[in-house]
């Protein structure tokens, strides 16, 4: 009788999840963080601090969410495992399209493509010769430079950029971060500036196989604490202006926003697609890069218009900058 009772006690104890209460508390604490990050990304609003800053790091939650599900399942914390599974699956759904080429990532004739490149020059400190070498090696037709200063412009000219891409417009070029420039290997017609923004955003129309396309250099203010409303207002103005333009468009540059920002997805508005996501070439992190390690968020983008295609999307190191450059071949709308 006594031995039967002892066996019953041991069986009862064996059914208890291993690790005790401390393990449960620890797993729950991690789940709170993972869950909060998932909820912040799911909520279609990023107009406040800290949401606007934190949501940019959403892709980094997928790994911990998956590991947490595995741990809670192995340790038989079934309720925690269920919540962790929902978080992990949600993160996978958000990330998977970046690794799956879309229908617009299709081959086309070279004559129908426009090779475009964007570089944030970090207050004009980027290596001008390296930028020109990259533009030449990638055989670009269009180069957009943000944080263009007068000194960098002179260095780019000395490095031969004007010979490679002889047509150029610029805006707000001085000594700080406000300047932007657009270079091309063909005529730039109907130049315009995006109004109501802090940094220069020049644009112009060029032709690709007989099709006019407006190219706009984008550089919004960052959504830093105290600056979120201004960032959202600039993104809204960019959306309004782009939506009112009937000509097919390419928007490229430093949006200071990731795909995980609801404000960025609103900018797309069903008309535009992110080239990196469409091509399925990965998350394409571009910032912050210091030449000693990888970047952690993707805030530099090339947006293509509906009907356009894209291929050969890539990022590359820009010596002297804290951004990686981005380059892609945009196929004209059909």
N, C-alpha and C positions, 0 to 999 in steps of 0.2 A: 504493500500500500504506500509506504513512504517513498519507495523508489519510483512508483508511478507518479506521485505528486512532484517529485524532483524533476522527472523527465518533462512533466507538463510545464513547470516553471522555466526549464531550459528552452523548450519549444517556444514559449511566449516571448522570452528574451530574444530568441533568434529572429523573431518577426519584427523586432524594432529596427528602424533604420540605423545603420552604423554611424558612429561619430558623435552621437549625442546632440544635445541642445546647442552647444557651441558651434558645431558644424552647420546646423540649420540656420542659426543666426548669421553666420558668415556668408552662406550661400544666398540668403535672403537680402543681405546688404548689397551684394554684387548685383543681384537681380533688380533691385531698386534703381541702381544706376543705369543698367542696360534698358530696363523698362522705361525710365524717364527719357533717355535719349531716343528711344523708338517712338514714344508718344509725341515728343517735340517735333520730330520729323513728320509724323502723321498729321499733326494739326496744321491746317493751311494758313498759318499766320506766323510771321517772324519779325513783327514790327516793334520788338522790344528787346532790351538787354535782360538776361543773357542769351535769349533764344537765338538772336541773329548771329551771335558769335559761336555758340556751342554747336548749332545744327550743322555747321560746315564740316564737322568731324564725324558725321554719321557713318560714313563707310568703315571707319575703324571699329565700329561696334559689332559688325558681323562676326568677326573672329571670336571675341569674348562671348557673344550670345550663343554661338554654336558650342563652344567649350563648356559654357555654363549648363546648357541642356544636357550634354554628355555627362557632366559631373552629377547633376541632380538626378538624372535617370539611373546612373550607376549606384548612387547612394540612396536610392529609393525614396527621394523626396518628390512624391508624385505630383502634388499641387504646384510646387515650384517648377518641376520639370515641364508641366503643361504650359505655364506662363513663359518659361524660357523657350519652349518650342515655338510658340506664337511669335516671340520676338525674333528668334533666329530665322524663321521662315519669312517673316516680313522683310528683314534685312536682305535676305537672298533675293527676294522679288525685286527689291529696289536696285540691287547691284547687277543682277544677271544681264539686263539689257546692254550694259557696257561691254560685255564679253560675247554678245551675240549680234553679228552684223545684221542690219536692217535691210529692207528692200531697196533703199536708196544707196546702199554701199555696193554699187554694181560697176563693172568695167565699162568704159566708154572710149570713144576715139580721143586721142591726145588733143586734137584740135578743139574739142568741145570742153576742155578743162582749163581751169585757172588755178595755178599753183600760188597759194597765198601763205604768208608767214606773219606772225605777230611776236613782238619782243617788248617786254617792259624793261627799260634801261636803268631803273633805280637811280633817279635824280641825275641821269646822264652819265653815270659812272661805268656803264657797260663797255666792254672792249669793242670799239668800233670796227677794227680789223676783223675780229671774230664774227661779228654780225654780217659783214660783207662776205666773208668766206662762206658762211652758212647759206646766205642768200644765193651765192654763185653755185655752191655745191648742190643745193636743192633745186636749182634752176627756177627760182620763183619769178612770177610775173608781178606780184604785188607784195609790198612789205609795209606793215603797220608798226610804228614805234611809239610807245607811250613813255612818258617822263623824258621827253626829248628836250635837251637844253641847247642853247646856241653853241656851246663848246663841243657837245657831242655831234651836232650837225656838221660842224667844221671838220671833225675827225672822220666822220662817215664820208664826207666829200673827198678828203685826202686819201681815204682808203679805196676810193674808186666806186662808191655807190652810185653817183650820178652818171657814171659811164654805163653801169649795169642796168640801172632803172632811171632813165633820164627825166621822167615826168614826176613832179612832186608838188604837194600842197601841205600846209602845216597850220597849226593853231596854237596860240598861247605859248610860244617858245620863249623861254627866258632862262632863269637859273634854277628853278625848282622843279616840282613834279607835274606842273600843269600842262606842259607842252606835249603835243602829239604831231606826228608826221605820217604822210602816206606817200609812198613811192610806187611807180608802176612802169612797165615797159611799153605802155601805150598811152594815148591821150587820156587825160582826166577832164571830163566835161562836167558842166553844171555843179561846180563846187558849192558846198553848203557847210554850215556849222550847226551842231545840235545846240539849241538855246537853253538857258536856264540851268546850266551845269557848271560845276566848279573848274573842271579840267577841260582842255580842248578836245573836241571830238569832230574832226573834219571828215567830210565824205565827198565822194565824186562818182560820176557815172563813167564806166568804161565798157567796151564791147568785147564779147566773147562769141566768136563764130556768128557775128551779126546780131547777137542778143545783147541789149543794154542791161547792165547790172550795176546797181548802186552799191558801193563799198563804203562802210562807215567804220572809222577807228573808234573803239569804245574804251573809255576809262572813267568809271564812276568813282565817287568817293567811297572809302571803305566803311562798312557798318560797325565802326568802333563805338564803344559806349559814349552816349551823348551825340552821336552822329547818325543814328539809325534812321531817323525821320528824313534827313537829307538824302541818305542813300536810297531810301524807298521812293522819294520824290523824283530823283534822277532816273531811276529805273522806270518809273511810271512815265516820265517824259520821253524816254527812249522808246518805250512801248507805243506811246501815242504817235510819235513821229514815224516810227517804222510801220505801224499799222496803216497810216494814212498814205504811205508811198506805194503806188501801184506797180512801180518798176521792181523786178526781182532784185533781191538784196543779199549781201553778205555783211554780217556784223562780226567784227573780230577785235580782240584786245583783252584788256584787264577789266572784267566785269565786277571784280571784288565780290563775287557770289559763286556758289557752287550749285550743282543741280539739285542739291538737297534743300536749298532755299526756296520757299514758296514764292517769294518775290521774283526769283529767276524763272521759275516755271511759268509764272503769270506772264512774264515778258515774252515767252515763246508763243503763247496765245493761240496755239493750234496752227500757226503759220510757219514758225521757225523750228528747226531741229538742231541739237548740238552735234557737231561733226564727230567728235570722239565717241559719243554714245551711239550715233548712227552707224559708224564704221565698225563698232564692236571691238575696238582695239585696247580696251581696258579703261581704267578710271582716269588716266592721264594727269596725275598730280603735277602741279606747276609751281606751288609756293608752300612753304618758304624753303628755298634751296640755297645753300651756302657753299656749294662745291665740295662739301665733305660728307654729304649724305643725301638721302632722297627727300623730295618734297612731300608735304603732308596733306595738302588740299588742292583741288582743281578750281582755280578762280579765273584762269585765262581760257577763253573759248573762241571757237569759230562757229558762228551760227549760219546755217544755210536755209534758204527759202524753200517753200513747198515746191515740189516738182524738180528741185535740183538734187544731184547726187554727190557723193563724196567718196574718196579713197585715199590711201596712203597717208593717213593721219599719224603724226608722231610729235613727240616733244624732244627737246634737245637742250644741252647746257649752254648758257650764255655767261661767259666769264665776266665777273664784275657786277652781276645782277643777282638779286635774291629770287628771281623768277626763272623758270625754264621757259624757253620759247616754244611756240607751237606752230606746226606747218601742216597743210593739207592740200589736196587737189579737189577743188570744187567743180563739179560737172554742171554745165549750164542747164537751166530748166528746159524740159521738153514739152 
